[in-house]
Amino acid sequence: MEATAFLKGIGLGGSLIVAIGSQNAYLLRQALKREFVLTCIAICIVCDVALIGAGVAGMGQLIVEAPALLFWLKIAGAVFLGWYGLRAARSACRPAALLAGDAATAVSRSAVIAAMLAFSLLNPHVYLDTVILLGSIGGQQPGAGRLYFALGAMLASVIWFSGLGLGARYLAPVFSRPLSWQILDGVIALVMWSIALSLLL
């Protein structure tokens, strides 16, 4: 029973987290730039683990019963994603400034932490998927199954974020060309804007 719940948590958690989104896109970009990669991975994992735990513990029901909270999260998330999409679009138009490891493009650790936290916590889809969906399914598991389901989903997050952040180094040769950065930033801009638009509609 526990093993089934654990595997179910890994499967469902993994399927939700692998989909390209603002959090994954930002982590990938930071990993390719080799800027505070371990910090970004740690923030993603800690936020995801905390939200999964809160959801399975019953926080999802509280969010469902507080539509005003979700509304303002959507507004804040849409504004932030729209703004970052503009930044990515501007970067795509200036390929010379996008070479990996270029000191001119480096940002401070505090700025990266703030951005990573925003991507992890200001997107309402995170709460809908992680807290409400995973929480409701995990909460239905009998006995200790709830704990094992949560642990499975948390493990999926650890594996995914670690693999994405640490594995991006193997793409470094591809991103030694400015054109590759242009394409990546163009895709990131479209992802940010599409998510922002979906929050407002």
N, C-alpha and C positions, 0 to 999 in steps of 0.2 A: 504493500500500500504506500509506504513512505517512498520507495524507489520510483513508483509510478508518478507520484506527486512531484518528486524532484525532477524527473525527466520532463514532465509536463511544464514545469516552471522554466527549465532551460529552453525548451522548444518555443513556448509562447513568448518568453522574454526576448529570446534571440530574434524571432521573427519580427517583433515590434521595433527593436533597437537598430537592426541592420538597415532599415529603410533610410535613404538619404534625407537628411534634414539639416537644420541650421547648426545644431550641436556637432554633428559628425563633420559637416563641411568646415566649420571653424577649426576643429581639432586637426583635420587633415591638412589644412593650410599651415597651421602652426608647426605641425610635424615636418612638413616639407621645407619650411623656413628654418627648422631646427631652433626654434625659440621657445624655451620653457615647456618643452614637450611633457616631461614627467609631471610638472605642475598641472598642466591641462588634463592629462590622463587621470591624475588623482582627483581633481575636482569633478570630472565626469562620473567617476566611479562612486565617490562619496555621495554626490547628489542623487544618483540613480538608486544606490543602495538605501539611502534614507527615504526616498519617495516610495520605493517598493515596500519597505518595511511599514511605512505609514499607511499605505493603501491596504495591505493585508491586515493591518491592525484595526482598520475601520475608518480611516480618514476620508476615503472615497465617498462614503455616504454623506459626510459633512459638506463636501464640495458640491455634491448633487443638490443638497438642500440649501445652498447659498449661491443662487444664480448671479447675484450682483457681483460677488467676488470673481466669478468666472468671466463676467462681462468686462470688468476693469482689467483683468489679466489679459484678455484678448486685445483691448485697446493699447495697453502698454507694450505688449508683445509685437503688435502690428507696427507701432511707431518705431520701436527699436530695430526690427528686422528691415523695415523700409529704409531706415537711415544706414544700416550696415550694407544693404544692397547697393545703395548709392556709392558708398566707399569702395565696394568691390568693383563696381562698374567703372569708377574713376581709375582704379588700379589697372584694370584691363586696358584702358586707353593709354597707359604709361608703362609699357613693358620694360623699358630700360631700368626702371626703379624696382623691379621685381626679382632680381637675381637672388637665389638662395644664399643666405649668409651675408648679404650686403648690410654693412653696419648702418647705412643711411636709412634703411627701412626698419631697423630694430626698434622695438617698443619696450617700455618698462614692464617689469614683472607685475606691478600693481595694475597696470592697464590690461594686461593679458588676463589676470585673475578676475578683474571686474567683468571683462567681456565674456569669459568662459562661464562665469556664474550667471550672467544675463542670458546667454544662450541655453544654459541648463535649466533655468528657473522661470524665465519670462515668457516661454512658449507654452500656451495653454494645452497644446497637443501632448506635452509631456505629462500633464496631470490627467488628461483624458485617457491616455494609453497606460501610463505607469501606475498612477494612483487608482483611478476608477476601474479600468478594465482588468488589469492584473490583480488589483485589490479585491474586486468582486469575485473573480474566478478563484483566487487563492483563498478567500474567505469561505468558499463553499467546500473546501477540502475537509474531510472528517478528521478529527483528532489531531495527531501530530502532522498530518498531511499539510496543514496550513504553513507550518514552519518549513517543511521540506520544499514546498512549492516556492516559498519566498527565497530560500537559499538557492534553489535552482535558477530562478530568474536573476538573482544577484550575481551568480557565477557567470551567467551569460553576459552580463554587463561588463564584468571584469575581463573576460576573455576578449570581447569585442573591442572595447576601448583600448586595451593594452595592445592588441593586434593591430588596430588601425594606427595608433600613435607610433608604435615602435616599428611597424612594418613599412611605414611610408618612406623610410630611408632607402628602400630598394628602388623607389621611383625617382630618386635623386638624378640619375643620368638623364631621364626624360625631361625633368624640369630644369636642366642646365640651359635650356633654350628659352628665351623670353616669350616666344609664341606659346609655349606650353602654359606659362603663367597667365597669359592673356585668356586662353581658353578656360583654364580653371577658374579664374576670377569672373569670367563671363557666366560660367555655369553657376557659380556661387551666387552671383547677383540675381540670376533668374530664380534660383531656389528660394532665396530670401524674399524676393518680391511675391512669388507665388504663394508662399506660406502666409505672408502678411495679408495678401488679398483674401486668402481663404478664411482668415480670422475675422475679416470685416464683413464678409458676405453671409 
